[in-house]
Amino acid sequence: MKASAIAQPRSRALGQAITASTVGNILEWFDFAVYGYMAPYIGPLFFPSHDPVASTIAAFAVFAIGYLARPLGALVLGRVGDRVGRRTMLVISITILGASSCAIGLLPTHESIGNFAPVLLVLMRLAQGFSVGGEYTGSMAYASEVSPHGHRGLLSSLATTGTMMGILLSSMAVWLVRSVVGPEALAAWGWRIPFLMGLVVMVFGILIRTRIPETLHEDGAHGERTMHAFTALRAHWREVVQAIGIVTGANVVLYLMFVFVIHIAVEAGASHVEEMNTIGLAVTIPATVLGGWLSDRLGRKRVSLITNLAMAVLAVPAFSLSVWFAPWPGGPSPGPTVAFLVGQLLMAVPMGLVFGVQGVMISEMLPRDVRCTVFSVSYSLAMGLFAGTAPMVAEWMMMRANWHLGPAFYMVGWLAVALWCISRRRETAYSPLD
């Protein structure tokens, strides 16, 4: 590693850098994930239809659109990260996301402005997706670069927990708003509240990120080694394909087990599902840190193979438990409510372990001068084409094709792809980071 390539922060500065990366992820993913939980409420307001399933599918389609914008954001923001600096990229991404999320909370509905309402919603969701195109991958590259050798897995996993905490807080926000204003008010106007918090997210995110140290040296940022984005992708196409396969499996699990099943549970008449979902997500946070710590000691490849295999084995029983409901007047019986939580917990632990190693594993696959670009585009394609569309595919499987276990087998298929891609990689935990 060239000394001029990176300014390695130490002690207090290292702590500030990791904290800023983690908190930034919390704020950014809170804003982005809220839409997934609010989609069943947004659907009838922006996509009115005599068929409730059609409205929900349309709302989840807009959820997926946010992911389809990620590759463009990855190309633009990843390029900024590799040429100008990681810090600049992270400030830009959180600014765009905060503004677009706040705008969603202010949008008039279809009843007020007709078809302009869904058009504006799609545009704001595209802006959200664009901003997140460089967020997670930029923070992972940054955390890996500031972390000392032998601790990259652990310290990078702390930044990853920001993603899970953001999704956890968005689930908690929906639960709290629903508890305070009630289901009817939530459907009418309460859904706007979490989105309006985007303004706070933007201001706070900018404040903490403008103070973090830069890890891309000025010579590296503007030097001749920096490839054009498409040249970098062409030169590293094998890494792009493998990264897509590695990240898709666990993220399909995330969006089916911790976003989509909430909608199914509510439609079945279940109560307390937001509370159960919040508990399940909370468990992933210590599991993520544990996964990063284990990867420093046992290796990225071994931990990734074991945990992805565990999810593949548990997918069908876990999903079956999470969608097993037998409502009685006043709420579901205790059995199904407990079953929902057990199903989520079965996947929460191995999923958290996977997320703890995933970011640092892919960062180590790539050279520094193209790391943000290649990682961002690979991750964005995986999320946009496969993980982000998973709730829409699952809705069609269960409600149109009447294949109730279809989403579970969809998870198994993508986890099998992840296992194959991981098996093709060499171990990188014990090598210096380029």
DATAMO-V15390 format. One record per residue. N is the residue number from 1. RES is the residue in one small letter. SS is DSSP state (hx for helix, st for strand, lp for the rest). Layout:
BEGIN
n	res	ss
N	RES	SS
N	RES	SS
END
This chain:
BEGIN
n	res	ss
1	m	lp
2	k	lp
3	a	hx
4	s	hx
5	a	hx
6	i	lp
7	a	lp
8	q	lp
9	p	lp
10	r	lp
11	s	hx
12	r	hx
13	a	hx
14	l	hx
15	g	hx
16	q	hx
17	a	hx
18	i	hx
19	t	hx
20	a	hx
21	s	hx
22	t	hx
23	v	hx
24	g	hx
25	n	hx
26	i	hx
27	l	hx
28	e	hx
29	w	hx
30	f	hx
31	d	hx
32	f	hx
33	a	hx
34	v	hx
35	y	hx
36	g	hx
37	y	hx
38	m	hx
39	a	hx
40	p	hx
41	y	hx
42	i	hx
43	g	hx
44	p	hx
45	l	hx
46	f	hx
47	f	lp
48	p	lp
49	s	lp
50	h	lp
51	d	lp
52	p	hx
53	v	hx
54	a	hx
55	s	hx
56	t	hx
57	i	hx
58	a	hx
59	a	hx
60	f	hx
61	a	hx
62	v	hx
63	f	hx
64	a	hx
65	i	hx
66	g	hx
67	y	hx
68	l	hx
69	a	lp
70	r	hx
71	p	hx
72	l	hx
73	g	hx
74	a	hx
75	l	hx
76	v	hx
77	l	hx
78	g	hx
79	r	hx
80	v	hx
81	g	hx
82	d	hx
83	r	hx
84	v	lp
85	g	lp
86	r	hx
87	r	hx
88	t	hx
89	m	hx
90	l	hx
91	v	hx
92	i	hx
93	s	hx
94	i	hx
95	t	hx
96	i	hx
97	l	hx
98	g	hx
99	a	hx
100	s	hx
101	s	hx
102	c	hx
103	a	hx
104	i	hx
105	g	hx
106	l	hx
107	l	lp
108	p	lp
109	t	lp
110	h	hx
111	e	hx
112	s	hx
113	i	hx
114	g	lp
115	n	lp
116	f	hx
117	a	hx
118	p	hx
119	v	hx
120	l	hx
121	l	hx
122	v	hx
123	l	hx
124	m	hx
125	r	hx
126	l	hx
127	a	hx
128	q	hx
129	g	hx
130	f	hx
131	s	hx
132	v	hx
133	g	lp
134	g	lp
135	e	hx
136	y	hx
137	t	hx
138	g	hx
139	s	hx
140	m	hx
141	a	hx
142	y	hx
143	a	hx
144	s	hx
145	e	hx
146	v	hx
147	s	lp
148	p	lp
149	h	lp
150	g	lp
151	h	lp
152	r	hx
153	g	hx
154	l	hx
155	l	hx
156	s	hx
157	s	hx
158	l	hx
159	a	hx
160	t	hx
161	t	hx
162	g	hx
163	t	hx
164	m	hx
165	m	hx
166	g	hx
167	i	hx
168	l	hx
169	l	hx
170	s	hx
171	s	hx
172	m	hx
173	a	hx
174	v	hx
175	w	hx
176	l	hx
177	v	hx
178	r	hx
179	s	hx
180	v	hx
181	v	hx
182	g	lp
183	p	hx
184	e	hx
185	a	hx
186	l	hx
187	a	hx
188	a	hx
189	w	hx
190	g	hx
191	w	lp
192	r	hx
193	i	hx
194	p	hx
195	f	hx
196	l	hx
197	m	lp
198	g	hx
199	l	hx
200	v	hx
201	v	hx
202	m	hx
203	v	hx
204	f	hx
205	g	hx
206	i	hx
207	l	hx
208	i	hx
209	r	hx
210	t	lp
211	r	lp
212	i	lp
213	p	lp
214	e	lp
215	t	lp
216	l	lp
217	h	lp
218	e	hx
219	d	hx
220	g	hx
221	a	hx
222	h	hx
223	g	lp
224	e	lp
225	r	lp
226	t	lp
227	m	lp
228	h	lp
229	a	hx
230	f	hx
231	t	hx
232	a	hx
233	l	hx
234	r	hx
235	a	hx
236	h	lp
237	w	hx
238	r	hx
239	e	hx
240	v	hx
241	v	hx
242	q	hx
243	a	hx
244	i	hx
245	g	hx
246	i	hx
247	v	hx
248	t	hx
249	g	hx
250	a	hx
251	n	hx
252	v	hx
253	v	hx
254	l	hx
255	y	hx
256	l	hx
257	m	hx
258	f	hx
259	v	hx
260	f	hx
261	v	hx
262	i	hx
263	h	hx
264	i	hx
265	a	hx
266	v	hx
267	e	hx
268	a	lp
269	g	lp
270	a	lp
271	s	lp
272	h	lp
273	v	hx
274	e	hx
275	e	hx
276	m	hx
277	n	hx
278	t	hx
279	i	hx
280	g	hx
281	l	hx
282	a	hx
283	v	hx
284	t	hx
285	i	hx
286	p	hx
287	a	hx
288	t	hx
289	v	hx
290	l	hx
291	g	hx
292	g	hx
293	w	hx
294	l	hx
295	s	hx
296	d	hx
297	r	hx
298	l	hx
299	g	lp
300	r	hx
301	k	hx
302	r	hx
303	v	hx
304	s	hx
305	l	hx
306	i	hx
307	t	hx
308	n	hx
309	l	hx
310	a	hx
311	m	hx
312	a	hx
313	v	hx
314	l	hx
315	a	hx
316	v	hx
317	p	hx
318	a	hx
319	f	hx
320	s	hx
321	l	hx
322	s	hx
323	v	lp
324	w	lp
325	f	lp
326	a	lp
327	p	st
328	w	st
329	p	lp
330	g	lp
331	g	st
332	p	st
333	s	lp
334	p	hx
335	g	hx
336	p	hx
337	t	hx
338	v	hx
339	a	hx
340	f	hx
341	l	hx
342	v	hx
343	g	hx
344	q	hx
345	l	hx
346	l	hx
347	m	hx
348	a	hx
349	v	hx
350	p	hx
351	m	hx
352	g	hx
353	l	hx
354	v	hx
355	f	hx
356	g	hx
357	v	hx
358	q	hx
359	g	hx
360	v	hx
361	m	hx
362	i	hx
363	s	hx
364	e	hx
365	m	hx
366	l	lp
367	p	lp
368	r	hx
369	d	hx
370	v	hx
371	r	hx
372	c	hx
373	t	hx
374	v	hx
375	f	hx
376	s	hx
377	v	hx
378	s	hx
379	y	hx
380	s	hx
381	l	hx
382	a	hx
383	m	hx
384	g	hx
385	l	hx
386	f	hx
387	a	hx
388	g	lp
389	t	lp
390	a	hx
391	p	hx
392	m	hx
393	v	hx
394	a	hx
395	e	hx
396	w	hx
397	m	hx
398	m	hx
399	m	hx
400	r	hx
401	a	lp
402	n	lp
403	w	lp
404	h	lp
405	l	lp
406	g	hx
407	p	hx
408	a	hx
409	f	hx
410	y	hx
411	m	hx
412	v	hx
413	g	hx
414	w	hx
415	l	hx
416	a	hx
417	v	hx
418	a	hx
419	l	hx
420	w	hx
421	c	hx
422	i	hx
423	s	hx
424	r	lp
425	r	lp
426	r	lp
427	e	lp
428	t	lp
429	a	lp
430	y	lp
431	s	lp
432	p	lp
433	l	lp
434	d	lp
END
